[in-house]
Structure formats: C-alpha cells, structure tokens
Amino acid sequence: MSLLIRCLLLFAFATPVSLMAEQASVKKESTKQEGVIDDLSREDAQSSLGGKWRMLSDQVMGGVSIGKMVLTEQGGRRCLQLQGLVSTENDGGFLQLVLDLNQGKAFDASSFRGVEIDVLGNGDDYELHLRTLGLWFPWQAYRASFTATSQWKTVTLPFTKFMAYKTSKRLNTAKFKRVGLVAIGKNYQADICLGAIRFYK
C-alpha cells in the first residue's frame, strides 16, 4: 500500500473521532455555561454536577429536629422533598438539603449573577445557603431567604441578596463549595420541594 493511500485512510478514519471529541468538548462547555446545578432529571439523589444530595439536621450539634429527604413527584414534576419538624430546643433549629458542588474543590460561578431555584412548599419561609472555601466553621454561610408557595414558582436570588452569617469575609463567587436548602430558625413543620437549581447570568 502506497504512503499516499495510507495517509488518506488515516485521515478518513481519524476525522470522525476528532469531530466527536470536539463536539463532546462543546457540549461540556455549553452545560457549564448554562449554570445548571441540578435539574432533578435523575432517579437518584445525584445532581447534574455529579455530587449527591444529602440531608443534615441540628442533631449533629445536639438538636432534636427530625426530617427526611425524599425523591418524589409533586405538582407534575420530579423533585427533591425536604419534610420534617424543626425545633429550636437544645440550641438547635434547622433541617437542610446540602450538595457539594465540586468534590471539595472550588466551583467558579463568577460569570453568573445569582441563583435560581424552582420550588413548591407549604407557604412558609426557607433559606438558601452558599458556602465557599474561605469558610472554616460549619455555621458560617451566606444566606438568602424566600417563601415557598403551594404552587411551583421560580425564585431568583442575586448574589447581592446573600448576607454573610458569622463571617466578615465578602462572598467570593469564584470559590463556591456547597449549596444548602434550609428550614431554619423557628419551631415549624418544614415541607418544601426543589425542582431545579441553577446559576443564572
């Protein structure tokens, strides 16, 4: 086989592979640009970013709040539901769904303006907490509150709305570590569904 023919064959078979790699790269970048944290399309608790949702309560610090996390369907769409009783006894008072964004490494969201969440609830107040790599203590976070109504709605939370709690550091949107959906601060029955969460531009 001549050198010319071998080169032509190599080009013919190599081109589709390179195109596939390029398309995969474009798709990955496109997903990243969309800012999707989780669209709840999976049947387990694994997010669109790859990390897994889990529930934490104040029992880790001696509290008595009781809750559960359930993957379910409400109002015609798949969602992650947080249910339980929040109690302020023993200096407690929270239930939360938490997600590590990048396996403990910094997640850069500096090109976005804030976070949007699709939620449905019982008409009570909840909070979204953001944590960065610069926070050392578990109670430190940047917090924004919202009301979860009995109908699905999109809540838009610009980064400027998040207030620093127990820290003097300014919010660094290039070093996000974790996001949390939280029922906190009073004695009440928590019931909220998360249908999607994403960064927005």
Secondary structure, DSSP 8 states (H G I E B T S, - for coil): --HHHHHHHHHHHHHHHHHHHHHHHHHHHHHHHHTEEE---SSSSB-TTS-B-EEEEGGGGT---EEEEEEEEETTEEEEEEEEEE--GGG--EEEEEEESSTTS-B--TT--EEEEEEEESS-EEEEEEEETT--STT-EEEEEEE--SS-EEEEEEGGG-EEES--S---TT-EEEEEEEEESSSEEEEEEEEEEEEE-
